[in-house]
């Protein structure tokens, strides 16, 4: 009798507990999704603006790091190529004539690296040079400092490299260490061209059995890139 009375009570309590639990709702998830979309939409303009500012800042920084952007205020070329004639007088009184070429890479408006090549040959004896059957080659490198104006550019440089003697007797032929310093002036004719009325270099040749020094004067034209 007691069991039959308890069974309906237990069933009623179970039903009450099941009914008491709240049903699952999808509305909060949809609301959260809508809020996320709204926040993303609201932040998109600010994000795009920040990205634009960041891109512009990066571009400006990159432009500031490149010193070779030619403007009216900065006419520094990236590189300069020189070619012309040279006249050299050595300490023993020998006069040598030939060709001289140089390439200069400007790292900043006032500092660059230069490579200088020259040849003295009897083929240029008509320039009042001493008749000598030997040919002489030099290849020098070094830093170069420049002071640039609107029309004139002055420069000074130090050079280190090698010198080759090709003559008779052949036992003296070979490469020797050479070094020196010098400078010159360029007169700008246009955006791409300049003339170098004077370039002077003092060069020392440290041979195996001799130590020679020479003054070399060059004149020629310059192409600016």
Buried (B, 14 or more C-beta within 10 A) or exposed (E): EEEEEEEEEEEEEEEEEEEEEEEEEEEEEEEEEEEEEEEEEEEEEEEEEEEEEEEEEEEEEEEEEEBBEEEEEEBBBBBBBBBBBBBBBBEEEBBBBBBBBBBBEBEEBBEBBBBBBBBBBBEBBEEEBBEBEBBBBBBBBBBBEBEBEEEEBEBEBBBEBBBBBBEEEEEBEEEBEBBBBBBBBBEBEEEEEBBBEEBEBBBBBEBEEEEBEBBBBBBBBBEBE
